[in-house]
Amino acid sequence: MKIAIIGGGPAGLYAAILLKKQRPQADITVHERNRPDDTFGFGVVFSDATLDNFEKYDLPSYQR
Protein backbone atom coordinates (compact mmCIF):
# COMPACT_ATOMS: atom_id res chain seq x y z
CA MET A 1 0.00 0.00 0.00
CA LYS A 2 1.26 3.47 -0.89
CA ILE A 3 0.29 6.36 1.37
CA ALA A 4 1.02 10.03 0.64
CA ILE A 5 0.87 12.59 3.44
CA ILE A 6 0.73 16.24 2.46
CA GLY A 7 2.51 18.44 4.98
CA GLY A 8 5.55 17.78 7.13
CA GLY A 9 4.28 19.60 10.19
CA PRO A 10 3.57 17.93 13.52
CA ALA A 11 0.27 16.40 12.37
CA GLY A 12 1.69 15.01 9.14
CA LEU A 13 4.78 13.56 10.78
CA TYR A 14 2.80 12.03 13.62
CA ALA A 15 0.32 10.56 11.14
CA ALA A 16 3.24 8.96 9.30
CA ILE A 17 4.58 7.47 12.55
CA LEU A 18 1.19 6.05 13.55
CA LEU A 19 0.48 4.67 10.08
CA LYS A 20 3.89 2.96 9.94
CA LYS A 21 3.23 1.38 13.34
CA GLN A 22 -0.13 0.04 12.12
CA ARG A 23 1.05 -0.97 8.65
CA PRO A 24 4.81 -1.63 8.68
CA GLN A 25 4.71 -2.86 5.08
CA ALA A 26 3.19 0.41 3.79
CA ASP A 27 5.21 2.75 1.59
CA ILE A 28 4.64 6.12 3.30
CA THR A 29 5.83 9.39 1.79
CA VAL A 30 5.56 12.77 3.50
CA HIS A 31 5.46 15.71 1.08
CA GLU A 32 6.62 19.07 2.44
CA ARG A 33 6.83 22.30 0.45
CA ASN A 34 9.71 23.78 2.45
CA ARG A 35 13.33 22.77 1.95
CA PRO A 36 14.94 20.36 4.44
CA ASP A 37 17.21 23.09 5.86
CA ASP A 38 14.46 25.71 6.38
CA THR A 39 14.21 26.66 10.05
CA PHE A 40 10.93 28.59 10.12
CA GLY A 41 7.57 27.08 10.93
CA PHE A 42 8.69 25.27 14.06
CA GLY A 43 8.08 26.19 17.67
CA VAL A 44 4.91 24.19 18.08
CA VAL A 45 3.78 23.81 21.68
CA PHE A 46 1.37 21.03 22.61
CA SER A 47 -1.34 21.70 25.17
CA ASP A 48 -1.46 19.73 28.41
CA ALA A 49 -4.49 17.81 27.09
CA THR A 50 -2.59 16.82 23.94
CA LEU A 51 0.42 15.69 25.96
CA ASP A 52 -1.90 13.66 28.21
CA ASN A 53 -3.29 11.94 25.10
CA PHE A 54 0.21 11.19 23.83
CA GLU A 55 1.09 9.67 27.19
CA LYS A 56 -2.11 7.61 27.32
CA TYR A 57 -2.22 6.33 23.73
CA ASP A 58 1.38 6.43 22.48
CA LEU A 59 3.81 6.24 25.38
CA PRO A 60 6.96 5.70 23.24
CA SER A 61 6.32 8.92 21.29
CA TYR A 62 5.45 10.76 24.49
CA GLN A 63 8.72 9.70 26.12
CA ARG A 64 10.77 11.02 23.21
N, CA, C and O atoms as CSV, one atom per row, in Angstrom:
chain,resi,resn,atom,element,x,y,z
A,1,MET,N,N,0.841,-1.170,0.000
A,1,MET,CA,C,0.000,0.000,0.000
A,1,MET,C,C,0.891,1.240,0.000
A,1,MET,O,O,1.859,1.321,0.756
A,2,LYS,N,N,0.554,2.197,-0.850
A,2,LYS,CA,C,1.260,3.472,-0.886
A,2,LYS,C,C,0.385,4.531,-0.228
A,2,LYS,O,O,-0.806,4.644,-0.515
A,3,ILE,N,N,1.004,5.305,0.663
A,3,ILE,CA,C,0.288,6.364,1.371
A,3,ILE,C,C,1.073,7.656,1.207
A,3,ILE,O,O,2.275,7.694,1.470
A,4,ALA,N,N,0.397,8.713,0.773
A,4,ALA,CA,C,1.019,10.029,0.643
A,4,ALA,C,C,0.423,10.952,1.696
A,4,ALA,O,O,-0.796,11.048,1.840
A,5,ILE,N,N,1.298,11.625,2.427
A,5,ILE,CA,C,0.872,12.593,3.438
A,5,ILE,C,C,1.337,13.961,2.971
A,5,ILE,O,O,2.515,14.162,2.676
A,6,ILE,N,N,0.409,14.892,2.906
A,6,ILE,CA,C,0.727,16.243,2.465
A,6,ILE,C,C,0.947,17.109,3.698
A,6,ILE,O,O,0.025,17.347,4.478
A,7,GLY,N,N,2.170,17.571,3.862
A,7,GLY,CA,C,2.513,18.441,4.984
A,7,GLY,C,C,3.414,17.750,5.984
A,7,GLY,O,O,3.063,16.709,6.540
A,8,GLY,N,N,4.577,18.334,6.208
A,8,GLY,CA,C,5.551,17.775,7.135
A,8,GLY,C,C,5.542,18.440,8.496
A,8,GLY,O,O,6.547,18.426,9.206
A,9,GLY,N,N,4.414,19.021,8.861
A,9,GLY,CA,C,4.282,19.605,10.194
A,9,GLY,C,C,4.038,18.519,11.223
A,9,GLY,O,O,4.096,17.332,10.904
A,10,PRO,N,N,3.766,18.917,12.449
A,10,PRO,CA,C,3.570,17.935,13.517
A,10,PRO,C,C,2.487,16.903,13.206
A,10,PRO,O,O,2.677,15.714,13.463
A,11,ALA,N,N,1.358,17.341,12.660
A,11,ALA,CA,C,0.266,16.400,12.374
A,11,ALA,C,C,0.656,15.410,11.287
A,11,ALA,O,O,0.391,14.215,11.411
A,12,GLY,N,N,1.282,15.899,10.223
A,12,GLY,CA,C,1.690,15.014,9.136
A,12,GLY,C,C,2.739,14.009,9.565
A,12,GLY,O,O,2.660,12.832,9.212
A,13,LEU,N,N,3.722,14.468,10.323
A,13,LEU,CA,C,4.778,13.561,10.780
A,13,LEU,C,C,4.244,12.537,11.765
A,13,LEU,O,O,4.625,11.367,11.717
A,14,TYR,N,N,3.366,12.970,12.655
A,14,TYR,CA,C,2.800,12.031,13.622
A,14,TYR,C,C,1.887,11.027,12.924
A,14,TYR,O,O,1.861,9.852,13.290
A,15,ALA,N,N,1.142,11.483,11.923
A,15,ALA,CA,C,0.315,10.563,11.140
A,15,ALA,C,C,1.189,9.506,10.476
A,15,ALA,O,O,0.828,8.330,10.453
A,16,ALA,N,N,2.331,9.913,9.938
A,16,ALA,CA,C,3.243,8.960,9.302
A,16,ALA,C,C,3.756,7.933,10.311
A,16,ALA,O,O,3.840,6.745,10.002
A,17,ILE,N,N,4.096,8.388,11.505
A,17,ILE,CA,C,4.575,7.473,12.553
A,17,ILE,C,C,3.492,6.459,12.911
A,17,ILE,O,O,3.753,5.257,12.967
A,18,LEU,N,N,2.275,6.947,13.154
A,18,LEU,CA,C,1.189,6.048,13.549
A,18,LEU,C,C,0.823,5.075,12.436
A,18,LEU,O,O,0.569,3.899,12.698
A,19,LEU,N,N,0.794,5.557,11.195
A,19,LEU,CA,C,0.485,4.666,10.078
A,19,LEU,C,C,1.541,3.584,9.917
A,19,LEU,O,O,1.209,2.429,9.651
A,20,LYS,N,N,2.807,3.944,10.075
A,20,LYS,CA,C,3.888,2.962,9.936
A,20,LYS,C,C,3.811,1.924,11.046
A,20,LYS,O,O,4.119,0.754,10.821
A,21,LYS,N,N,3.405,2.340,12.241
A,21,LYS,CA,C,3.227,1.376,13.336
A,21,LYS,C,C,2.110,0.390,13.012
A,21,LYS,O,O,2.234,-0.804,13.284
A,22,GLN,N,N,1.019,0.889,12.431
A,22,GLN,CA,C,-0.131,0.043,12.122
A,22,GLN,C,C,0.085,-0.811,10.878
A,22,GLN,O,O,-0.412,-1.935,10.798
A,23,ARG,N,N,0.820,-0.283,9.917
A,23,ARG,CA,C,1.051,-0.975,8.646
A,23,ARG,C,C,2.532,-0.889,8.282
A,23,ARG,O,O,2.912,-0.093,7.423
A,24,PRO,N,N,3.369,-1.701,8.927
A,24,PRO,CA,C,4.812,-1.625,8.682
A,24,PRO,C,C,5.209,-1.838,7.222
A,24,PRO,O,O,6.246,-1.343,6.780
A,25,GLN,N,N,4.389,-2.569,6.478
A,25,GLN,CA,C,4.705,-2.858,5.084
A,25,GLN,C,C,4.350,-1.695,4.152
A,25,GLN,O,O,4.733,-1.717,2.982
A,26,ALA,N,N,3.639,-0.699,4.632
A,26,ALA,CA,C,3.191,0.415,3.793
A,26,ALA,C,C,4.362,1.284,3.352
A,26,ALA,O,O,5.335,1.469,4.084
A,27,ASP,N,N,4.242,1.807,2.144
A,27,ASP,CA,C,5.214,2.753,1.595
A,27,ASP,C,C,4.651,4.152,1.850
A,27,ASP,O,O,3.760,4.609,1.135
A,28,ILE,N,N,5.176,4.825,2.871
A,28,ILE,CA,C,4.637,6.119,3.296
A,28,ILE,C,C,5.593,7.236,2.889
A,28,ILE,O,O,6.787,7.191,3.187
A,29,THR,N,N,5.049,8.234,2.206
A,29,THR,CA,C,5.833,9.390,1.787
A,29,THR,C,C,5.198,10.652,2.359
A,29,THR,O,O,3.992,10.864,2.228
A,30,VAL,N,N,6.015,11.485,2.990
A,30,VAL,CA,C,5.555,12.775,3.504
A,30,VAL,C,C,6.047,13.852,2.542
A,30,VAL,O,O,7.247,13.970,2.297
A,31,HIS,N,N,5.127,14.629,2.004
A,31,HIS,CA,C,5.464,15.711,1.079
A,31,HIS,C,C,5.423,17.033,1.837
A,31,HIS,O,O,4.426,17.363,2.480
A,32,GLU,N,N,6.515,17.781,1.754
A,32,GLU,CA,C,6.625,19.074,2.438
A,32,GLU,C,C,7.091,20.111,1.427
A,32,GLU,O,O,8.010,19.851,0.651
A,33,ARG,N,N,6.474,21.268,1.431
A,33,ARG,CA,C,6.827,22.297,0.451
A,33,ARG,C,C,8.127,23.017,0.782
A,33,ARG,O,O,8.801,23.515,-0.120
A,34,ASN,N,N,8.489,23.080,2.057
A,34,ASN,CA,C,9.714,23.780,2.448
A,34,ASN,C,C,10.933,22.889,2.254
A,34,ASN,O,O,10.825,21.663,2.235
A,35,ARG,N,N,12.074,23.511,2.114
A,35,ARG,CA,C,13.326,22.771,1.948
A,35,ARG,C,C,13.733,22.124,3.272
A,35,ARG,O,O,13.327,22.588,4.338
A,36,PRO,N,N,14.534,21.055,3.211
A,36,PRO,CA,C,14.940,20.362,4.443
A,36,PRO,C,C,15.689,21.247,5.439
A,36,PRO,O,O,15.618,21.011,6.645
A,37,ASP,N,N,16.408,22.268,4.948
A,37,ASP,CA,C,17.205,23.094,5.860
A,37,ASP,C,C,16.479,24.367,6.312
A,37,ASP,O,O,17.062,25.183,7.027
A,38,ASP,N,N,15.220,24.549,5.909
A,38,ASP,CA,C,14.459,25.712,6.382
A,38,ASP,C,C,14.221,25.589,7.885
A,38,ASP,O,O,13.935,24.504,8.391
A,39,THR,N,N,14.342,26.706,8.587
A,39,THR,CA,C,14.209,26.663,10.048
A,39,THR,C,C,12.973,27.394,10.555
A,39,THR,O,O,12.770,27.478,11.766
A,40,PHE,N,N,12.148,27.921,9.669
A,40,PHE,CA,C,10.932,28.589,10.122
A,40,PHE,C,C,9.776,27.593,10.128
A,40,PHE,O,O,9.824,26.550,9.476
A,41,GLY,N,N,8.742,27.943,10.880
A,41,GLY,CA,C,7.570,27.083,10.932
A,41,GLY,C,C,7.579,26.129,12.111
A,41,GLY,O,O,6.627,25.372,12.303
A,42,PHE,N,N,8.631,26.153,12.896
A,42,PHE,CA,C,8.694,25.272,14.058
A,42,PHE,C,C,8.266,26.062,15.291
A,42,PHE,O,O,7.749,27.172,15.164
A,43,GLY,N,N,8.469,25.521,16.445
A,43,GLY,CA,C,8.079,26.192,17.665
A,43,GLY,C,C,6.672,25.827,18.102
A,43,GLY,O,O,5.999,26.599,18.784
A,44,VAL,N,N,6.239,24.650,17.705
A,44,VAL,CA,C,4.907,24.185,18.084
A,44,VAL,C,C,4.918,23.762,19.543
A,44,VAL,O,O,5.818,23.047,19.984
A,45,VAL,N,N,3.924,24.200,20.281
A,45,VAL,CA,C,3.781,23.815,21.681
A,45,VAL,C,C,2.479,23.036,21.816
A,45,VAL,O,O,1.420,23.502,21.395
A,46,PHE,N,N,2.565,21.847,22.406
A,46,PHE,CA,C,1.371,21.033,22.609
A,46,PHE,C,C,0.720,21.388,23.938
A,46,PHE,O,O,1.402,21.629,24.933
A,47,SER,N,N,-0.596,21.417,23.941
A,47,SER,CA,C,-1.337,21.702,25.170
A,47,SER,C,C,-1.183,20.540,26.148
A,47,SER,O,O,-0.771,19.445,25.768
A,48,ASP,N,N,-1.516,20.791,27.400
A,48,ASP,CA,C,-1.456,19.725,28.407
A,48,ASP,C,C,-2.374,18.566,28.034
A,48,ASP,O,O,-2.019,17.405,28.239
A,49,ALA,N,N,-3.549,18.870,27.487
A,49,ALA,CA,C,-4.485,17.809,27.088
A,49,ALA,C,C,-3.892,16.943,25.979
A,49,ALA,O,O,-4.041,15.721,25.996
A,50,THR,N,N,-3.221,17.575,25.017
A,50,THR,CA,C,-2.590,16.817,23.939
A,50,THR,C,C,-1.473,15.945,24.483
A,50,THR,O,O,-1.359,14.780,24.100
A,51,LEU,N,N,-0.654,16.482,25.360
A,51,LEU,CA,C,0.419,15.691,25.962
A,51,LEU,C,C,-0.146,14.530,26.770
A,51,LEU,O,O,0.420,13.437,26.758
A,52,ASP,N,N,-1.252,14.752,27.471
A,52,ASP,CA,C,-1.901,13.662,28.207
A,52,ASP,C,C,-2.350,12.558,27.256
A,52,ASP,O,O,-2.224,11.375,27.572
A,53,ASN,N,N,-2.877,12.943,26.085
A,53,ASN,CA,C,-3.291,11.942,25.096
A,53,ASN,C,C,-2.101,11.184,24.534
A,53,ASN,O,O,-2.180,9.971,24.337
A,54,PHE,N,N,-1.001,11.877,24.273
A,54,PHE,CA,C,0.212,11.187,23.828
A,54,PHE,C,C,0.643,10.162,24.868
A,54,PHE,O,O,0.958,9.020,24.532
A,55,GLU,N,N,0.655,10.571,26.115
A,55,GLU,CA,C,1.089,9.674,27.187
A,55,GLU,C,C,0.161,8.460,27.293
A,55,GLU,O,O,0.622,7.336,27.491
A,56,LYS,N,N,-1.125,8.688,27.164
A,56,LYS,CA,C,-2.108,7.612,27.321
A,56,LYS,C,C,-2.107,6.643,26.138
A,56,LYS,O,O,-2.181,5.430,26.336
A,57,TYR,N,N,-2.024,7.163,24.912
A,57,TYR,CA,C,-2.224,6.335,23.727
A,57,TYR,C,C,-0.948,5.982,22.971
A,57,TYR,O,O,-0.950,5.049,22.167
A,58,ASP,N,N,0.129,6.702,23.211
A,58,ASP,CA,C,1.376,6.434,22.479
A,58,ASP,C,C,2.562,6.779,23.371
A,58,ASP,O,O,3.268,7.759,23.133
A,59,LEU,N,N,2.771,5.971,24.391
A,59,LEU,CA,C,3.810,6.243,25.382
A,59,LEU,C,C,5.207,6.377,24.769
A,59,LEU,O,O,5.943,7.276,25.175
A,60,PRO,N,N,5.616,5.525,23.807
A,60,PRO,CA,C,6.963,5.698,23.237
A,60,PRO,C,C,7.175,7.078,22.603
A,60,PRO,O,O,8.235,7.680,22.777
A,61,SER,N,N,6.181,7.578,21.875
A,61,SER,CA,C,6.320,8.916,21.286
A,61,SER,C,C,6.322,9.986,22.368
A,61,SER,O,O,7.064,10.964,22.277
A,62,TYR,N,N,5.503,9.804,23.382
A,62,TYR,CA,C,5.446,10.758,24.490
A,62,TYR,C,C,6.800,10.852,25.194
A,62,TYR,O,O,7.239,11.945,25.553
A,63,GLN,N,N,7.454,9.722,25.389
A,63,GLN,CA,C,8.723,9.696,26.117
A,63,GLN,C,C,9.867,10.295,25.317
A,63,GLN,O,O,10.898,10.643,25.893
A,64,ARG,N,N,9.715,10.422,24.029
A,64,ARG,CA,C,10.768,11.018,23.210
A,64,ARG,C,C,10.729,12.501,23.378
A,64,ARG,O,O,11.533,13.213,22.776
